[in-house]
């Protein structure tokens, strides 16, 4: 009797332990820390962060059938548009120096959970840290000894790609270059360059996540991004990195607007963003609308301004006549970026019953070429985005 009781207790303990281990493993698959890899030889090439420290990236090896597939993402983090702002990035956060960068938590499209991320869970995954403040476009040789600021973002891209190629990217079967927020523009800018580095690769495509900031016609509204991009051109020396096909026709700062370079990109490109992206709206329409949208307290004039902005934004997108080359997934939720916290099934950005992860995977693997635009004419609060009361969508497919 005693032995039977003890056996039962041991069995219960074993079952509970296995349950705990299983839970912990599942959590580790969805959220896991990845240490940084310093590209030490980049310094000799002048490819350095704002403070002169070497660039870094985080790498998680693929496994199983995914060992030949690679996702490379350029991380975002706004821009530094003044000497003072760039110095602050070195002192107060981890977007100006790799000296103070720790591990990075991989999640979302980086999840190794097959259920949560069925298409990309076993891929090799690289996240390139953003430490130049100039969207990976800077290329200034001179370093002011008074500040010791380096503007070398374009060189960082090249140095990191060289390191990642040697790590196994050169043998890839399928590849994606992605970028979120301030990393979205360089994902477009270097899309064809990325493709050229992989001449024997079966499938190479690019993904822009919440980085399609437009140049609006209203001069007052346009000033926000014009000031930012003018600073990149003058402070970071970004003109050298911009496509001559664009700079030969317009001012360099205008070539930092994605709408003005997307037509020159030959590699297939997928754009995902909210029509009412938080950063886009705050910089262009009005600078304190986020809480008003969430609280449902927009004024009539604010609603009018947002309704006027929507068609202007949509008019800048690639035309829907060739979604195989240009796929889009444009939602209307009051949010910014989707690849990390909004990629899991329970949090995925949706348009009707179509999720962003499914739309992108279908498009990437040539199953269905989605060009989808949600037709809400006002922002959807995040608290209401999964309500069933959603209108029809604009959908065009090849």
Secondary structure, DSSP 8 states (H G I E B T S, - for coil): -HHHHHHHHHHHHHHHHHHHHHHHHHHHHHSEEE-EEE-GGGGGGT-B-TTS-B-EEEEE---GGGTTEEEEEE-------SHHHHHHHHHHSSSS-STT---EEE-GGG---TTTSTTTTTSEEEEE---SSSTT--------TTT-----HHHHHHHHHHHHHHHTGGG-SEEEEEEETHHHHHHHHTHHHHHHT-TT-SEEEEEEES------SSHHHHHHHHHHHHHHHHHS-GGGGS-HHHHTTS-GGGGGSGGGTGGG--S-EEEEEETT-HHHHHHHT-TT-HHHHHHT---HHHHHHHHHHHHHHHHTS--GGGTTTEEEEEE-BS----SSTT-STTT--EETTEEHHHHHHHHHTTS---EEEE--SS-B-GGGTT-S----EEE---
